[in-house]
């Protein structure tokens, strides 16, 4: 058998904490590293080193990298695996036989119990000795498709991390296969947190925050980074590796409880004031939700929350029409994304485009609405029903995540019964109150504006008149 390849640091200069990670030969190894400290770079170097060593020694090894999505898998391959492979081949080519490593792009197919195969892009490096490194997006289908050494890259940010784990672990159960898990923290509600904190674990754990990385030679200006980020919660999680449970929840339970009131959510207590409505459109298994708030002074009181599952669009239209008849509605905001296009158009035709607004749920729009709702609750300018367990779960289900690109986004944790549909209906209603209403005057047909003897109320916009005035007393 040929002699083993020289140690990895002769190819690339690694910092002490990076060398410690590479030289740790534990079968189960997990690392929690601050952002941009080289965790993906170092782990990619380890698996390329293993493949080259196997090539030199006449063995075969198989590595699979599961990233949070196709884009991240492609970046891992292009920015880490390929450069490392070229560097190793350049150094060790005199020891190697059988040609050069080759790069391939194809499809990975996973048969489904029902319906067509699940298909995703697979990127791969193939070594002449038979070793391979494959990069794939992580999901339960790809996780169960290989018997290989596995790298879970940014595992705390994987959707359905527990399902992926359940599908993956049997893959590496064969003796000798290795598992590498790396990530920055992302709150406490995921499998990565459990692996990092479980007692009596067989895992070899590595923890490197930004301060330790800089102490060991990483060139970063910590003060500048902190000032530039300008977000203490994100800084604590992304760079100082703090487990931020309630910081990741957009509305924590204390905030929700502080806005609960026994008189909220009771339509019979409607005072006849101006109302604002949010509507979250749904089909199939999601919830259709209408949330009505009444402005009483500077406080928005929830008067009614209607939640229905698996109802027709005709029934959804009927429920909204009834709300428009029961309350003096100034503005309605409706989720226009995807299937919401036609319901918005129909509602505007029935109730007027000045009162009904469609909202496309872009990341920016969602963050803006959620911020408006949160600020109203923090200022105690919102009242919500007390003791509603399903409502509490929906409101708490939205989490703020800072992705690996540094962008904050809002996601539902999947533990509520409506994918946070109540949350978004409430956010639409409160943001409708912030938007206010168009300023146009109502004038009875057949009479001139401001004519002699015309009641003063007839010249006011309808939402500024006493309850029951105009429009046959319906508003």
Buried (B, 14 or more C-beta within 10 A) or exposed (E): EEEEBEEBEEBBEBBEBBBBBBEBEBBBBBBBBBBBBBBBBBBBBBBBBBBBBBBBEEBEBBBBBBBBBBEBBBBBBEEBBBBBBEBBBEBBEEEBEEEEBEBEEEEBBBEEEEEEEBEBBBBBBBBEBBBBBBBBBBBBBBBBBBBBBBBBBBBBBBBBBEBBBBBBEEBBEEEEBBBBBBBBBBBBBBBBBBBBEEEEEEBBBBEBBBBBBBEBEBEBEBEEBBEEBEBEBBBBBBBBBBBBEBBBBBBBEEBBEBBBBEEBBBBEEBEEBBBBBBBBBBBEEBBBBBBBBBBEEEBBBBBBBBBBBEBEBEEBBEBBEEBBEBBBBBBBBBBBBEBBEEBBBBBBEEBEEEBBBBBBBEEEBBBBBBBBBBEBBEEEBBBBBBEBEBBBBBBBBBBBBBBBEEEEBBBBBEEBBBBBBBBBBBBBBBBBBBEEBEEEEBBEEEEEEEEEEBEEEBBBBBBBBEEEBBEEEEB
